[in-house]
Amino acid sequence: LALLERGNSNVLFGNLLTLPIADGMLYVQPVYVQSSGQTAFPLLQKVLVKFGQDVGFADTLDDALNQVFEGDSGADAGDSGTPSEDGESEDPAASAQARLKSALDRANTAMEDGQRALGQNDFAGYGRAQERLRAAVADALRAEAEIAAANGETPAGEGEAAAEKNP
C-alpha cells in the first residue's frame, strides 16, 4: 500500500463489503488512489479480498478472487462501465446518477398513485403503490451509495457504522 501512496497521492479505502459465501464470509474492499489536487477523482487501483485464511490483492476483483480461490473463482465481475454509442465506456458514477434520477421519478409516481388509490378507497391499489415505492427507494439508496463510493465518500447514514466496520 505504501507504493500506491507516492508523491501527491493518497490511498483511500472503499466500503468494506461482507458477503456470506458457503460456510464462511467473503470480505471485499476496494483501494483507491486520489491525487491531492482539489479536482482529482479517486481511481480504483487494487481490490483486497479475504475468505477464511486466504487473501487476494490484485488490480481487479476477478484477479483477487482467483488468488483467493486458487485459479478460477468461477465468477466474472464484468465491465466497470457501459459502452456508449461511440464505443467509449460510460462513467459508472454517471450511470448511477441516471439510476438515482429514475428511482426518484418512480418513487414520486408511486406516491402519487398511492394517494390517488386512497382517495378512491382502493386499498389493494394503495398496497401495490407502497410496494413500488419501497422498491424505488431501495434502488435510490443503492444508486446513492454507488455515487458516494465513486466519489470516495461514505453514503449518507453510514458514517459511524461504516467507520466501525473498517478496522
C-alpha positions as CSV (number, residue, x, y, z in Angstrom):
1,L,0.0,0.0,0.0
2,A,2.9,2.3,0.6
3,L,3.8,2.0,-3.0
4,L,0.4,3.4,-4.0
5,E,0.9,6.5,-1.8
6,R,3.6,8.3,-3.8
7,G,4.2,12.0,-4.3
8,N,0.9,13.9,-4.2
9,S,-1.4,10.9,-3.9
10,N,-3.5,9.5,-1.1
11,V,-4.7,5.9,-0.6
12,L,-8.5,5.7,0.1
13,F,-10.2,2.6,1.2
14,G,-13.7,2.0,-0.2
15,N,-16.6,0.4,1.8
16,L,-15.9,-3.0,3.2
17,L,-18.3,-5.5,1.7
18,T,-19.1,-8.6,3.7
19,L,-20.8,-11.4,1.8
20,P,-21.9,-14.8,3.2
21,I,-20.4,-17.5,0.9
22,A,-20.8,-21.2,1.6
23,D,-19.6,-21.8,5.2
24,G,-17.7,-18.5,5.6
25,M,-17.7,-14.8,5.0
26,L,-16.1,-13.2,1.9
27,Y,-14.6,-9.7,2.6
28,V,-14.0,-7.3,-0.4
29,Q,-12.6,-3.9,-0.1
30,P,-11.6,-1.6,-3.0
31,V,-8.5,0.5,-2.7
32,Y,-8.5,3.9,-4.5
33,V,-5.7,6.3,-5.2
34,Q,-6.5,10.0,-5.4
35,S,-4.3,12.9,-6.3
36,S,-4.1,15.6,-3.7
37,G,-5.4,18.2,-6.2
38,Q,-8.8,19.7,-5.4
39,T,-10.4,18.4,-8.6
40,A,-8.9,14.9,-8.5
41,F,-11.2,11.9,-8.6
42,P,-10.3,8.6,-6.8
43,L,-9.2,5.8,-9.2
44,L,-9.6,2.1,-8.4
45,Q,-6.1,0.7,-8.1
46,K,-6.4,-2.6,-6.2
47,V,-9.0,-4.9,-4.7
48,L,-8.5,-6.7,-1.3
49,V,-10.4,-10.0,-0.9
50,K,-10.3,-12.3,2.1
51,F,-12.0,-15.6,2.6
52,G,-11.0,-17.8,5.6
53,Q,-7.3,-17.6,5.8
54,D,-6.8,-16.8,2.1
55,V,-6.1,-13.2,1.0
56,G,-6.1,-11.8,-2.5
57,F,-4.7,-8.4,-3.5
58,A,-4.9,-7.6,-7.2
59,D,-5.8,-4.9,-9.8
60,T,-9.3,-6.3,-10.4
61,L,-11.9,-8.2,-8.5
62,D,-11.6,-11.2,-10.8
63,D,-7.9,-11.4,-10.2
64,A,-8.2,-11.0,-6.5
65,L,-10.9,-13.7,-6.4
66,N,-8.7,-16.0,-8.5
67,Q,-5.9,-15.6,-6.0
68,V,-8.2,-16.5,-3.1
69,F,-9.8,-19.4,-4.8
70,E,-6.6,-20.7,-6.4
71,G,-7.1,-20.1,-10.0
72,D,-10.7,-19.9,-11.1
73,S,-13.1,-18.2,-8.8
74,G,-16.0,-19.2,-11.2
75,A,-17.1,-15.5,-11.3
76,D,-16.8,-12.8,-13.9
77,A,-17.0,-9.3,-12.4
78,G,-17.8,-7.8,-15.8
79,D,-17.2,-4.3,-17.1
80,S,-16.9,-1.2,-14.9
81,G,-18.9,0.9,-17.4
82,T,-21.4,0.5,-20.1
83,P,-20.3,1.1,-23.7
84,S,-21.8,4.2,-25.2
85,E,-22.8,4.7,-28.8
86,D,-19.3,5.8,-29.8
87,G,-17.6,2.8,-28.2
88,E,-16.3,4.7,-25.1
89,S,-17.1,3.4,-21.6
90,E,-19.5,5.4,-19.6
91,D,-18.5,6.7,-16.2
92,P,-20.1,4.4,-13.5
93,A,-20.9,7.5,-11.4
94,A,-22.9,9.0,-14.3
95,S,-24.7,5.7,-14.8
96,A,-25.5,5.6,-11.0
97,Q,-26.7,9.2,-11.2
98,A,-29.1,8.3,-14.0
99,R,-30.4,5.3,-12.0
100,L,-30.9,7.6,-9.0
101,K,-33.0,10.0,-11.0
102,S,-35.0,7.1,-12.4
103,A,-35.6,5.7,-9.0
104,L,-36.7,9.0,-7.6
105,D,-39.1,9.5,-10.5
106,R,-40.6,6.1,-9.9
107,A,-40.9,6.8,-6.1
108,N,-42.7,10.1,-6.9
109,T,-45.1,8.3,-9.3
110,A,-45.7,5.5,-6.7
111,M,-46.6,8.1,-4.1
112,E,-49.0,9.9,-6.4
113,D,-50.6,6.6,-7.4
114,G,-50.9,5.6,-3.7
115,Q,-52.6,8.9,-2.8
116,R,-55.0,8.5,-5.8
117,A,-55.8,5.0,-4.7
118,L,-56.5,6.1,-1.2
119,G,-58.8,8.8,-2.5
120,Q,-60.8,6.1,-4.3
121,N,-60.8,3.8,-1.3
122,D,-58.8,1.3,-3.3
123,F,-56.7,-0.2,-0.5
124,A,-55.3,-3.0,-2.7
125,G,-54.1,-0.4,-5.2
126,Y,-52.6,1.6,-2.3
127,G,-50.7,-1.5,-1.2
128,R,-49.3,-2.1,-4.6
129,A,-48.2,1.5,-4.8
130,Q,-46.5,1.2,-1.4
131,E,-44.5,-1.9,-2.7
132,R,-43.4,0.1,-5.8
133,L,-42.4,3.0,-3.5
134,R,-40.3,0.7,-1.3
135,A,-38.6,-0.8,-4.3
136,A,-37.9,2.6,-5.8
137,V,-36.5,4.0,-2.5
138,A,-34.2,0.9,-2.2
139,D,-33.0,1.4,-5.7
140,A,-32.3,5.1,-5.0
141,L,-30.3,4.2,-1.9
142,R,-28.2,1.7,-3.8
143,A,-27.5,4.3,-6.6
144,E,-26.6,6.9,-3.9
145,A,-24.2,4.5,-2.3
146,E,-22.5,3.9,-5.7
147,I,-22.2,7.6,-6.4
148,A,-20.7,8.2,-3.0
149,A,-18.2,5.3,-3.5
150,A,-17.2,6.6,-6.9
151,N,-16.5,10.0,-5.3
152,G,-14.6,8.4,-2.3
153,E,-17.3,9.4,0.2
154,T,-19.3,7.5,2.7
155,P,-23.0,7.2,1.8
156,A,-25.4,9.2,3.9
157,G,-26.4,7.4,7.1
158,E,-23.3,5.1,7.1
159,G,-20.7,7.4,8.5
160,E,-20.1,6.0,12.0
161,A,-21.3,2.5,11.2
162,A,-19.0,2.2,8.3
163,A,-16.1,3.6,10.3
164,E,-16.7,0.9,13.0
165,K,-16.7,-1.9,10.4
166,N,-13.4,-0.8,8.8
167,P,-10.6,-1.8,11.2
